[in-house]
């Protein structure tokens, strides 16, 4: 098994990586994370084949979701 190998999500037809990216640090949950570090972390995960990104409104009162959405856009510039 490789962490990036796709697997069905629940009973859906959606395929995601077996390993996910925990987005809490993007929302500055325990410490402030610079935009550059956030971009590098998301880009590294994506380049490694990660396709499951965990975000939640709880992580920085929505900051995690905003950062992740901007960084994961297909037309977003790469760091």
Backbone as numpy.savetxt, mean C-alpha at the origin, in Angstrom:
# Nx Ny Nz CAx CAy CAz Cx Cy Cz
5.89 -21.35 -2.09 5.05 -20.17 -2.09 5.93 -18.93 -2.09
5.59 -18.00 -2.94 6.21 -16.68 -2.95 5.17 -15.68 -2.49
5.58 -14.72 -1.69 4.64 -13.75 -1.12 3.88 -12.97 -2.19
4.52 -12.73 -3.32 3.87 -11.95 -4.38 2.98 -12.79 -5.28
3.01 -14.12 -5.13 2.14 -14.97 -5.95 0.68 -14.62 -5.69
-0.10 -14.48 -6.75 -1.51 -14.09 -6.57 -2.37 -15.20 -5.99
-3.37 -14.77 -5.26 -4.34 -15.68 -4.67 -5.69 -14.97 -4.69
-6.75 -15.73 -4.85 -8.09 -15.14 -4.86 -8.39 -14.51 -3.50
-9.04 -13.37 -3.53 -9.44 -12.68 -2.31 -10.81 -13.19 -1.90
-10.83 -13.98 -0.85 -12.09 -14.57 -0.39 -12.71 -15.43 -1.48
-13.98 -15.22 -1.71 -14.68 -15.98 -2.75 -14.82 -15.21 -4.05
-14.14 -14.06 -4.11 -14.24 -13.22 -5.30 -13.26 -13.69 -6.37
-13.38 -13.10 -7.54 -12.46 -13.38 -8.64 -11.23 -12.48 -8.58
-11.22 -11.55 -7.63 -10.11 -10.62 -7.48 -8.87 -11.34 -6.99
-7.75 -11.11 -7.65 -6.48 -11.74 -7.26 -5.58 -10.69 -6.62
-5.01 -11.02 -5.48 -4.08 -10.13 -4.77 -2.87 -10.95 -4.34
-1.81 -10.26 -3.97 -0.62 -10.95 -3.47 -0.93 -11.58 -2.12
-0.19 -12.62 -1.78 -0.40 -13.30 -0.50 0.11 -12.48 0.67
1.03 -11.57 0.40 1.56 -10.68 1.41 1.03 -9.29 1.13
0.59 -8.60 2.16 0.07 -7.26 2.00 0.98 -6.20 2.58
0.75 -4.97 2.18 1.47 -3.81 2.68 0.60 -3.13 3.72
1.08 -3.06 4.94 0.36 -2.38 6.02 0.57 -0.88 5.92
-0.49 -0.15 5.73 -0.38 1.28 5.46 -0.40 2.20 6.67
-0.47 1.67 7.87 -0.55 2.53 9.06 0.55 3.59 9.10
1.81 3.26 8.78 2.84 4.29 8.83 2.58 5.45 7.85
1.88 5.20 6.76 1.57 6.29 5.83 0.68 7.35 6.48
-0.07 6.93 7.48 -0.93 7.86 8.20 -0.27 8.44 9.43
1.05 8.29 9.53 1.81 8.81 10.68 1.30 8.23 11.99
0.96 6.94 12.00 0.36 6.33 13.18 1.26 6.39 14.40
2.53 6.05 14.27 3.43 6.05 15.42 4.48 7.15 15.33
4.80 7.59 14.14 5.78 8.65 13.91 5.51 9.27 12.54
5.91 10.51 12.36 5.71 11.17 11.08 6.60 10.54 10.02
6.02 10.26 8.87 6.73 9.65 7.75 6.78 10.67 6.62
7.96 10.96 6.13 8.09 11.95 5.06 7.42 11.44 3.79
7.07 12.38 2.92 6.46 12.02 1.63 7.42 11.16 0.82
8.70 11.48 0.86 9.69 10.72 0.10 9.79 9.29 0.61
9.80 9.11 1.93 9.87 7.76 2.49 8.59 6.98 2.20
7.45 7.65 2.27 6.18 6.99 1.96 6.18 6.53 0.50
6.61 7.41 -0.39 6.64 7.07 -1.82 7.60 5.92 -2.08
8.75 5.93 -1.43 9.73 4.85 -1.62 9.19 3.52 -1.10
8.50 3.54 0.03 7.95 2.31 0.60 6.87 1.72 -0.30
5.97 2.55 -0.77 4.89 2.06 -1.64 5.45 1.59 -2.98
6.39 2.34 -3.54 7.00 1.94 -4.81 7.75 0.62 -4.65
8.47 0.46 -3.55 9.21 -0.77 -3.31 8.28 -1.97 -3.18
7.18 -1.78 -2.47 6.21 -2.87 -2.31 5.60 -3.23 -3.66
5.22 -2.23 -4.42 4.61 -2.46 -5.72 5.58 -3.14 -6.68
6.82 -2.67 -6.70 7.85 -3.26 -7.55 8.11 -4.72 -7.18
7.95 -5.03 -5.89 8.18 -6.40 -5.41 7.00 -7.33 -5.69
5.93 -6.79 -6.26 4.79 -7.62 -6.60 3.64 -7.56 -5.61
3.76 -6.74 -4.60 2.67 -6.61 -3.62 1.49 -5.93 -4.30
0.32 -6.53 -4.16 -0.90 -5.99 -4.77 -2.03 -5.87 -3.75
-1.71 -6.02 -2.48 -2.70 -5.88 -1.41 -2.20 -4.77 -0.49
-2.89 -3.65 -0.49 -2.50 -2.50 0.32 -3.60 -2.22 1.34
-3.23 -2.31 2.62 -4.17 -2.10 3.72 -4.18 -0.62 4.08
-5.32 0.00 3.94 -5.51 1.38 4.38 -6.76 1.44 5.22
-6.83 2.44 6.07 -8.02 2.61 6.90 -8.11 4.07 7.33
-9.31 4.53 7.50 -9.54 5.90 7.94 -8.88 6.16 9.29
-8.78 5.13 10.10 -8.17 5.24 11.43 -6.71 5.68 11.34
-6.02 5.30 10.28 -4.60 5.62 10.14 -4.43 7.08 9.76
-4.30 7.93 10.75 -4.08 9.36 10.50 -5.32 10.09 10.06
-6.50 9.64 10.50 -7.77 10.28 10.14 -7.92 10.43 8.63
-7.55 9.39 7.91 -7.68 9.37 6.46 -6.40 9.72 5.71
-5.37 10.14 6.41 -4.11 10.51 5.75 -3.51 9.33 5.00
-3.58 8.15 5.58 -3.06 6.95 4.92 -3.76 6.72 3.59
-5.06 6.83 3.58 -5.82 6.60 2.35 -5.48 7.63 1.29
-5.34 8.88 1.70 -4.99 9.93 0.74 -3.60 9.70 0.14
-2.63 9.40 1.00 -1.28 9.15 0.49 -1.25 7.94 -0.42
-1.86 6.85 0.02 -1.85 5.61 -0.77 -2.53 5.83 -2.12
-3.65 6.50 -2.12 -4.37 6.74 -3.38 -3.51 7.53 -4.34
-2.84 8.56 -3.85 -1.98 9.35 -4.71 -0.79 8.58 -5.23
-0.21 7.73 -4.36 0.98 6.99 -4.75 0.67 5.78 -5.63
-0.53 5.24 -5.53 -0.89 4.06 -6.30 -1.60 4.38 -7.63
-1.89 5.65 -7.86 -2.51 6.03 -9.14 -1.61 5.57 -10.28
-2.21 5.08 -11.32 -1.41 4.58 -12.45 -0.68 5.70 -13.18
-1.15 6.94 -13.04 -0.48 8.05 -13.71 0.41 8.85 -12.76
0.60 8.33 -11.53 1.44 9.02 -10.56 2.91 8.90 -10.94
3.68 9.95 -10.72 5.12 9.86 -11.03 5.81 8.91 -10.07
6.82 8.22 -10.53 7.58 7.32 -9.66 8.69 8.10 -8.98
9.03 7.73 -7.73 10.05 8.48 -7.00 11.44 8.27 -7.58
